[in-house]
Every structure is written in C-alpha cells, then in structure tokens.
Amino acid sequence: MIQYKKYYMPSTKEELLKTIDTIDCTYDILAGGTDLYAKEKTPFNGADAAIDISGIKEFSVIELKKDEGLITFGSNICIQQFLEEKVLMENVPILRHAAIYFADQQIREMATVGGNVANSSPSGDTIAPLTVLEAVIHTITSKDNKICEKETPITEFITGVGKNLLEKGEVISSITCPVLKEYGCAFKKVGLRRSLCISTASSAFLVKADASKTHFEDVRIAFGAIGPVPRRLTEIEDRLKGEVISKERIQKMREYIPEDVVRSRSRKEYRRNVVENFTLAGIYEALAEIGIIPQ
C-alpha cells in the first residue's frame, strides 16, 4: 500500500514549483498515479511525499492552433479523453487508436499522457504514436524564482528504459503534435492479452497518399518495446515515399527491416517476427483508413 508521509496538491504552476523548491524530503510527482500503483511494494519504501498535480488546470488545457497546424494538450489529459474529446479524436486520431488498447476504462480515466511519457517505459502505449507524430515535450522548472520552459522532441526526451531528460524539479506541462490531415493511421500491439498487459511490442503508423491516391507521399513507422527507446523505421519510410502504392512494393519492405531492429534482451526472434508482420499489416491498415486498397 502506498503510504506517503506528506501530501501536497498545488493548484497552479507557480505553487507547484514553489512546493518543489521548498520541500525538504524525497517526493513523487503524480497525477493519476497508475504507474506508481503498479510499482507498489509492501512494506512501502518509496518517497516521503506525494505532489499531486491533477488539480493544476493549466495542465488540462487542449489548444488547437489551426494557423500553425498544431495541437497542444496538457500533461494531465487522461487517456480516456482521446476516446471522447472531439478535438483530440479529430486532430490526433493515432492516439485514439492507441487508447483503445490502453488497459481498461477505469485505468484510462486516471492515467495521463504526461505520466505515460514521464514513466518512459519502452512498452508505454502512447510512446510509439507520439514518436510518429514527432511530438514535442514541454517542461517547466524554476530558476531564480522564475518559471523556465523547455521544449524537447520526444525522440531526444526518452533516453533509455525508464529514463529521460527530466532533471530534478522539472515537470512535463504539455505536449505539442502536428495536425496531420489526410493521413491514415494504425496502431498495433501484442502482449499476453489484448489490454491490461505490458506490450511485447507496439507500433504506430501514419501514411499519406498523393493527390492521385496512387503514390506514397509520406510514411512514418515507429515501434516501442523492442528496445530501450522507441525506434523509427526510417529506411522503410524513405523507400516508400514517392513510390507506387502496390502490394508488391509493400511486401518488399520485409527486406529492409534492419537486422538489429530488436534491441531488447528477451524474445528477440519473436519480436523480430512481430516487427516484420506488423510493418506490413500496419501499412495496409493505415492505407485502408484513407480508402486505399493496394492491388
């Protein structure tokens, strides 16, 4: 059972950073807390204090910037909101696909996208989708009693298994993604069960066709849980861009999956087979979403 000695619930960014600056013990920053519950041990030997950021309204804002083609959502946005909020469903549909496989509704109502990123698990279900979106992670920290903001691409932010660039006192405030209209998307995951399990491998796909619907204009493929950090299959992406959309061309991509694509220590052969099968199936599914069936 999680038993913190102290509990803080700031209501603003300023109050949060002041709490962090003045606290005199170890602490966890949490919103939904689902990752912390999963690591729970008895007897509890964690941090002395909990800083609950779920009440900070600025971390729950969704802002659509149409002129810039961007959408920014706060770190406190719950995974369930990607299945219910129209602005999220329409502008980052790949995260809706991922949310369907994210645990169950009870957990999705608590788990936050910021927490999933901060946990930086290779099997995090939002990690591969945010990677193909080339998302930017916004963080805040305090310096000389002022709020300092930083932006980091997610591909640089996650550095290893459970590791990232967050420094002591730094907190994820929001995430910005491009609004990619006319893209088909797909999310594929394999584990011991459909959900409520840790992914053995997960993947996200974004595909755009040209105006004639006969050629690939853009392709983005990312895998999670096959190594310490998410991985883009850039060679396959580059080989498909500008090419005719055909079964033959897609099937040929098996040849260009890197030999070292799986960098996990366990179940390497199985994970490589998953990568091969998911790569082809994900491209087909993403194309189908925009009404294209390769011949």
N, C-alpha and C positions, 0 to 999 in steps of 0.2 A: 504494500500500500504506500502511495506517495504521501509523505508527511513532512511538508516544509515547516520550518520554524517561523518563517516570516512570509507575509503575502502582501504584494503591492499591486495596485490596479490604477495606473495613471490614465488620465482621460485626454491628454494632449501629447504631442511630440515633445514639447518643452518640458512637461512634467516627467515624461519617460526618461529623457536624457539627464535631467536633474537627479532623478532617482538612481540611475546608473552611476552618476558621478559621486554620489554621496553614500551609497550603500557600502557597508563595512564587512560584508561577508560574501561567500560564493552565491551565485544565483543562476537560475534558468529563466530564459525569456520564452513565454508560451502564449499561444492564442487559443487553439483548440486543445493542444496538449496530447494529441493522439500518438505522436511518436514517442513522447516521454512515457505514456502509459505502456506502450509496447516494450519499453526497456525496463519497466518496473521490476524491482527485486525486493525480496523480503529477507532480512530487515532492510529498510530503506537506507541507502548510503549515498544519496545524491547531494545536490546543492542545499545550502541552508535556506535560501529564499526563492520565491517564485515572483517574477514580474509579469503580470498578465496584461498583454497589450490589446486584448479583444475589445476594450472599451474606447479605443482611440479611433474616432470617426474618420479622421483623415486617412487611416489605413484601410478603410472600407469603401472608398470612393471609386467609381468607374467613370473614366473620362474618355469620350470618343473625340478625337481630333481629326475631323473629316478633311480639312485643308492639308494636313500633313500625312494623311493616310495611316494614322497611328491610333492605338487604343492603349490606355494606361489603366491598370486596375490595382487596387491596394493589396498589400500582403495579407490582409485579413479576409479577403474574398474566400468564401468556403467552396470546396469542390462541388457541392450540390448546386451552387449558383450557375455553374457552367451548363447545367441541365435545365435551368429555369429562367435565368435572366436573358431576355430577348437580345439585348445589346451584346452580350457575350456570345450567345449562340450564333448570332448572325456574323459577328466580326472575328471571332477566333473559334470556328467550328471544330478544329482539330482537338481543342481541349474538351469540347463536348464529347467527342468520340472517346477520349481517354477517361473522362469522368464516369462513363458508363461502366467501365471495368474497375473503378476505384472502390475497393471494399464494398460496403453496403450503405444504404441511405443514412443510417444512424451515424456512421463514421463520417460520411461525406458532409453531413450537416455541421460537423465540428472541425474536421481537418481543413487547413487553409493552404492556399497555393504558396504563400510565403514560407510556411512551415515545411512544406514538401521540398522547397528549394533549399532552405537553410539546413535541413537534415542531410541533404546532398548524398542520399543513398543511390547507388547505381540503379536500383530497382524502382526508384520513385516514378510513379506513373505520369507525372507532369513533365518530367525531365526531357524525355525524347521529343515530345511535342514542342516544348519551349525552345529546344535546340534547332528544330527545323524552321521554327518561326524567327530564329536569330534574335531572341528576346534580349532585352537589356534589363539588368537588375539594378534598381535604385536603392541605395542605402543611406542612412544618416548616422552621424556621430556628433559628439560635442567637442569643440575645440575653443579654448578661451571664452567659454560661456556662450558660444555661438553654434548654431546648427550648421554642420558641414555636410554637404550632399555629394554623393559619388555615383557614377554610372559605370557598370561593368557588363560586357557581353557575357551571356551565360556560358559560352564556350571557354571563357577565361575564368569565370567565377568559381566553377567546380574544379577542384584540383586533384581529387582522389576520393577513395571510399570514405564517406562521411566527412570530407574535408573541403573547405572553400576559403575564399579570401576574406571572410568576415574577421575583423580584428576585435579585440576586447572592447566592449562598449558600442560596437557598431550593430545596427539593426536594419533588416530589409524593410523598406517602407512601401515600395510598389514595384510593378513590373510593366514594361512597355513592349508591345508587339506591333509589327506592321499589320495593317488590314489588307489581306491578300484576296481580293475579289477574283472570281473566275478560276479559282484553284479547286481541284478535287482533293479530298484528304482521306486518310485512313489511319487507324491505329490498331496495332496487333500486339497481343500479349500472350505469353504462355506461362503457366505455373501449375501447381498441383490441382488448383481449381480455377474456375472462371474468374472469381474475385475472392476477396478475403484471403489472399495469399501473396507471398513475395514473388515477384516476377523472376522466372528463369531467364527470360529475355523479353524485351518490349521494343516496339518500333513505331515510328511515325513517318508518314509520307505526305508530301504536297506535290501535286502535279498540275501544270498549266499547259494547255494546248495553244497553238497559234490560232489566228482568226479563221483559218480554213478547217480547223479541227483535224488536221491530218499529220501535223508535226508537233513534237515536244517543244515547248517554248522554255519551260523551267521545270526542273525536277529537284526535289530535296528529300533526302532519306537519312534518318538518324536512328541509331539503336542504343538502348540502355540495357544495363545488367549483363553485358558481355565483357565488361572490363571496368576499371576503376573510374572512368569518366565516360560520358556519352560520346558516341562516335558517329560522324557523318561519313557516308559512303560517297565521297566526292568524286572518285574516279568513275563510278557508275553514273552519277549525276551529270558529269561533263560529257560522257559518251552518249547520253541520251538527248541532251539539248540540241535542238535543230534537226534531229533525225525523224524519219517517218515513223509514225505510231503503228507498230505491227507486232503480232505475236512473235514472229521470228526475231525481231530486234530485241524485244523484252527478254525472251528466253536466252538469248546470247549473253545477257548480263551475268549469268552464272559464272562465266569465265573470268569476270573481272572483280569478283569478290576477293579482297586481299587475303593472302594465306594467314596473316596474323590478325585477322579481324576480331577473333575472340582472344581476349587477354585476361579472362577470368581463370582462376586456378582450378576450377572444378568443372566437370562435364563439358570439356572443350569440344569434343566431337559432336555431342548432341547439340550444343549451342551453335556450332557452325552449320549443322543441318537446318536448324531453325532459321538462322540468318539467310541461308540460301532460299528456303521456301517462303519466308516472309517477304523477302525482297521482291520476288515475282508477284506474289499474291497481293502485296500492298500496292504495287504499281497498278495492277489490274483494278483493284477496288477503288483507288483514287480516280482513275480514269472513268470508271462506271458512274461515279458520283457526278461527273460533269457530262454524262450521257455518251461516253465514247466506249465502244466495244471493239478492241483491236481484232483485225482479221489476219 
